[in-house]
Amino acid sequence: MATVSQLPTPHQGEQSHRLRIGVSFALVYFFWGSTYLAILIAVRHFPAALLGGLRFLIAGALMLGWCALTGTKIAISGKDALRLLLVGVLLLTGGNVVLAWTEQFINSGLAAMIVAVVPIWVALIEALIGGDRLNPRGWTGLLLGIGGLAVLLWPNIANGSPMGRRDLIVSLVLTLGSLSWALGSVFSRRFQLGVGPFAATGWEMTLAGLVNGVLALAVGDFQHADWSRTGWLAIAYLVTFGSLVGFTAYIWLLEHVPTPKVATYAYVNPVVAVFLGWLLRGERIDRYMVIGMVVIIVAVALVTSSKLRSGKLQTKLQASPCEAGAD
C-alpha cells in the first residue's frame, strides 16, 4: 500500500499532464509535418496509386483491428459505407494520391505549402454552398492565401523553360488535389455517422485503399514498383507515425486541450515539412518560398480564427479526422 508520502501531489499530477500535452503536440507537429518527406521517399519506389493502396489498406486494417480489440463499434450501415467511401476517395485518392504523384516532380516543402491552403478552400466551399459565411477576417485570409500561392508559384510562372512549365503544371494539379481534399473535408463535417472518429477513419482508409489498389492495377503500377526495403520502410513510417501515432495524439489533444491550440498544427506542419526537406534532402529554400510560406500561414491563421469566433471549429475538428494534413 502506498504511503501518504508516495501519493502524487496535485502539483506532480499537473506537471505530468502538461508533459503529456507537450509530447502529444510534438508528435502531431513533427510526425504530420514529416509525412511529406516520407511520401517523397516512398514514391521513388512505389508509384503513387500503389503507394496509396498499400499505405491505407495497412493503416485502415490496423486501426479497425485496434477498434475491434478495444470494443469500439466498427459495424457500419450501407449508407454510412457509401459516405465513408466518398470521403475516403476525395481525401485519400483525389488528395493524397495526387500529392504523392506530384512529389515525383516538385520538392516536398513546396508540396506541403500548396496543401497548407486546404483550410482556406474549405472555408470558401462552405461559404459557397450556404454553410459558414466568411466575415471580413476570413475574406482577408482567403485573398492572402491566394496571394501566397501566387508568390510560391511565381518562379515557375516567370520561368519560360520546359522544366519551369512542367513544375507549374504539376503545382496546379496539386492545387486541384487540395480542392478534392477540401471537398472531402466539407462532406466529412456534414455527414452524421454511426461510428466514432477512430472507426470512421479506419473505414475511410480501408475503402480508399481498395480504390487506390484498383487504380494501381488499372494503370500498371505493380509492374513499375521496385518493392525495395527503403520503400517499405517509408510506408511503415507513414502507417505507424503518420496515420496511427499522429492521429491518436491528435484525438487525445482534442479531448484535453482547447481547440484553438490544437488547430495550430495547420500552421506548424508546413514549416516542419519545409525544414526537414531542406535539412535531409537539401531542398532549396528561396525568398519566394519564405515569403509565400509566411503569407499562407498568416492567411490560414486568419481563416481559422474567423471560424473560432463563431464557436464552430471544435465540432468540425472532431468530425473530420482523416483530413488533417497528409497523415
C-alpha positions in Angstrom: 0.0 0.0 0.0 1.3 3.4 -0.9 2.1 5.8 2.0 1.0 9.4 2.1 4.4 10.5 1.0 4.3 8.2 -2.0 0.9 9.5 -3.4 1.3 12.0 -6.2 0.7 15.6 -5.2 -1.7 17.9 -7.3 1.4 19.7 -8.5 3.0 16.5 -9.7 -0.2 15.5 -11.4 -0.4 18.8 -13.2 3.2 18.5 -14.3 2.6 15.0 -15.7 -0.5 16.3 -17.5 1.5 19.1 -19.0 4.2 16.7 -20.1 1.6 14.5 -21.9 0.2 17.6 -23.6 3.7 18.7 -24.7 4.6 15.2 -26.0 1.3 15.0 -27.9 1.8 18.3 -29.6 5.4 17.3 -30.5 4.0 14.1 -32.1 1.4 15.8 -34.1 3.7 18.7 -35.2 6.7 16.5 -36.1 5.1 13.3 -37.5 2.4 15.0 -39.6 4.9 17.6 -40.8 7.4 14.8 -41.7 4.9 12.8 -43.8 5.6 15.0 -46.9 9.2 13.9 -46.9 8.3 10.3 -46.2 5.9 10.4 -49.2 8.7 11.8 -51.4 10.9 8.9 -50.4 8.2 6.2 -50.8 7.0 7.4 -54.2 10.5 6.9 -55.6 9.9 3.1 -55.1 6.1 2.7 -55.3 4.1 4.6 -57.9 1.5 7.0 -56.4 -1.7 4.9 -56.7 0.1 1.7 -55.5 1.6 3.6 -52.6 -1.8 4.9 -51.6 -3.3 1.4 -51.8 -0.6 -0.2 -49.7 -0.4 2.5 -47.1 -4.1 3.0 -46.5 -5.1 -0.7 -46.6 -2.5 -1.5 -44.0 -3.3 1.6 -41.8 -7.0 1.1 -42.1 -6.9 -2.6 -41.2 -4.7 -1.9 -38.2 -7.0 0.9 -37.0 -10.2 -1.2 -37.4 -8.4 -4.1 -35.7 -7.5 -2.0 -32.8 -11.1 -0.7 -32.5 -12.4 -4.3 -32.5 -9.9 -5.3 -29.8 -10.8 -2.4 -27.6 -14.6 -2.9 -28.0 -15.1 0.2 -30.2 -18.0 -0.1 -32.6 -16.9 -0.7 -36.2 -20.1 -2.1 -37.8 -21.5 0.4 -40.3 -24.7 0.6 -42.4 -24.7 0.6 -46.2 -25.5 4.3 -46.1 -22.5 5.0 -43.9 -20.3 2.9 -46.1 -21.2 5.0 -49.1 -20.5 8.2 -47.2 -17.2 6.9 -45.9 -16.2 5.7 -49.4 -17.0 9.2 -50.8 -15.0 11.0 -48.2 -12.1 8.5 -48.3 -11.8 8.8 -52.1 -11.9 12.6 -52.0 -9.3 12.8 -49.2 -7.0 9.8 -49.9 -7.3 9.3 -53.6 -8.1 12.7 -55.1 -6.0 14.4 -52.3 -3.2 12.0 -51.1 -2.5 10.0 -54.2 -2.3 13.2 -56.2 0.1 14.6 -53.6 2.3 11.6 -53.9 2.2 11.8 -57.8 3.3 15.5 -57.7 6.1 14.8 -55.3 7.8 12.9 -58.2 8.4 16.3 -59.7 8.4 19.0 -57.1 10.0 19.3 -53.6 8.2 18.1 -50.5 8.4 21.6 -49.0 6.6 23.2 -51.9 4.0 20.5 -51.9 3.4 21.0 -48.2 2.9 24.7 -48.7 0.4 24.2 -51.5 -1.6 21.6 -49.4 -1.4 24.1 -46.4 -4.1 26.2 -48.1 -6.7 23.4 -47.7 -8.4 25.2 -44.7 -8.9 28.2 -47.0 -10.5 26.2 -49.7 -12.8 24.6 -47.1 -13.9 28.0 -45.9 -14.6 29.1 -49.5 -16.6 25.9 -50.3 -18.6 26.3 -47.1 -19.4 29.9 -47.9 -20.4 29.0 -51.5 -22.8 26.1 -50.5 -24.5 28.1 -47.8 -22.5 26.9 -44.8 -20.4 29.2 -42.6 -20.2 32.7 -44.0 -16.8 34.3 -44.2 -16.5 37.5 -42.2 -14.1 40.3 -43.2 -11.3 38.5 -41.4 -12.0 35.3 -43.3 -12.1 37.0 -46.7 -8.8 38.7 -45.9 -7.3 35.3 -45.1 -8.7 33.9 -48.3 -7.3 36.7 -50.5 -3.9 36.4 -48.7 -3.9 32.7 -49.2 -4.4 33.1 -53.0 -1.6 35.7 -53.0 0.7 33.4 -51.0 0.1 30.6 -53.6 0.9 33.1 -56.4 4.2 34.0 -54.7 5.1 30.3 -54.3 4.5 29.6 -57.9 5.9 32.8 -59.3 9.4 31.4 -60.1 7.7 28.7 -62.3 5.3 31.3 -63.8 8.2 33.6 -64.7 10.4 30.7 -65.9 9.8 30.1 -69.6 11.8 26.8 -69.7 10.2 23.4 -70.2 11.2 22.4 -66.6 9.5 25.6 -65.2 6.3 25.0 -67.2 6.3 21.3 -66.1 6.6 22.3 -62.4 3.9 24.9 -62.8 1.5 22.4 -64.3 2.3 19.9 -61.5 1.8 22.5 -58.9 -1.6 23.4 -60.4 -2.6 19.7 -60.4 -1.7 19.6 -56.7 -3.9 22.7 -56.2 -6.8 20.7 -57.7 -5.8 17.8 -55.4 -6.0 20.1 -52.4 -9.5 21.2 -53.6 -10.5 17.5 -53.6 -9.1 17.3 -50.1 -11.2 20.3 -49.1 -14.4 18.9 -50.6 -13.9 15.7 -48.7 -13.4 17.7 -45.5 -16.7 19.5 -46.1 -18.6 16.3 -46.7 -16.9 14.7 -43.6 -18.1 17.5 -41.4 -21.6 17.3 -42.7 -22.1 13.6 -42.5 -23.6 12.1 -39.3 -22.1 8.6 -38.9 -23.0 5.7 -36.6 -19.3 5.1 -35.5 -16.7 7.2 -33.7 -13.7 9.0 -35.3 -11.3 6.1 -35.0 -13.6 3.6 -36.7 -14.6 6.2 -39.3 -11.0 6.9 -40.2 -10.2 3.2 -40.3 -13.1 2.6 -42.8 -12.1 5.7 -44.9 -8.5 4.4 -45.2 -9.6 0.8 -46.0 -12.2 1.8 -48.6 -9.9 4.4 -50.2 -7.1 1.9 -50.1 -9.2 -0.6 -52.1 -10.0 2.1 -54.7 -6.3 3.1 -54.9 -5.4 -0.6 -55.3 -7.8 -1.0 -58.2 -6.5 2.2 -59.8 -2.9 1.0 -59.4 -3.8 -2.3 -61.1 -5.5 -0.4 -63.9 -2.5 1.8 -64.7 0.1 -0.9 -64.3 1.7 0.4 -61.1 2.6 -3.1 -59.9 5.0 -3.6 -62.8 6.7 -0.3 -62.0 7.3 -0.8 -58.3 10.8 -1.9 -57.2 9.5 -3.4 -53.8 12.7 -2.2 -52.1 13.4 -2.2 -48.4 13.6 1.6 -48.4 10.2 1.9 -50.0 8.7 -0.4 -47.4 10.4 1.4 -44.5 8.9 4.7 -45.8 5.4 3.1 -45.9 5.9 1.7 -42.4 6.8 5.2 -41.2 3.7 6.7 -42.9 1.4 4.0 -41.4 2.9 3.9 -37.9 3.7 7.6 -37.2 1.6 9.5 -39.8 -1.6 7.5 -39.6 -1.6 5.8 -36.2 0.6 7.6 -33.7 -0.1 11.1 -35.1 -3.8 10.6 -35.3 -4.1 9.1 -31.8 -2.2 12.1 -30.3 -4.5 14.5 -32.3 -7.6 12.9 -30.9 -6.2 12.9 -27.3 -5.4 16.6 -27.7 -8.9 17.4 -28.8 -10.2 15.9 -25.6 -7.7 17.7 -23.2 -6.7 21.0 -24.9 -8.7 24.0 -26.1 -9.5 23.8 -29.8 -7.5 27.0 -30.8 -4.3 25.4 -29.5 -5.0 22.1 -31.4 -5.7 24.0 -34.6 -2.1 25.3 -34.6 -1.0 22.1 -36.3 -2.2 23.7 -39.6 0.4 26.4 -39.2 3.3 24.3 -37.8 3.2 21.2 -40.1 4.1 23.1 -43.3 7.1 24.7 -41.5 8.3 21.3 -40.3 7.9 19.9 -43.8 10.0 22.7 -45.4 12.7 22.5 -42.7 13.0 18.7 -43.0 13.1 18.8 -46.8 16.0 21.4 -46.5 17.8 19.5 -43.8 17.6 15.9 -45.0 17.1 16.3 -48.8 18.9 19.5 -49.5 15.7 21.1 -50.9 16.2 24.7 -51.9 14.5 27.5 -49.8 14.5 30.8 -51.7 12.9 34.1 -50.9 9.7 33.2 -52.8 9.3 30.1 -50.6 9.9 32.0 -47.4 7.6 34.9 -48.3 4.9 32.5 -49.6 5.1 30.4 -46.5 4.7 33.3 -44.2 1.8 34.7 -46.2 0.0 31.4 -46.3 0.4 30.7 -42.6 -0.9 34.1 -41.8 -3.8 33.5 -44.2 -4.7 30.1 -42.6 -4.5 31.7 -39.2 -6.9 34.5 -40.2 -9.4 32.0 -41.7 -9.2 29.6 -38.7 -9.5 32.4 -36.2 -12.6 33.7 -38.0 -14.2 30.3 -37.5 -13.1 30.2 -33.9 -15.0 33.4 -33.2 -18.2 31.6 -34.3 -17.5 28.7 -31.9 -17.9 26.1 -34.6 -14.4 24.8 -35.0 -14.4 22.3 -32.1 -17.2 20.2 -33.7 -15.6 20.4 -37.1 -12.2 19.3 -35.9 -13.7 16.3 -34.2 -15.9 15.4 -37.2 -13.1 15.3 -39.8 -10.3 13.2 -38.5 -8.8 12.0 -41.8 -8.4 15.4 -43.3 -5.7 16.8 -41.1 -2.6 17.3 -43.2 -1.1 14.4 -45.2 -1.4 11.9 -42.5 
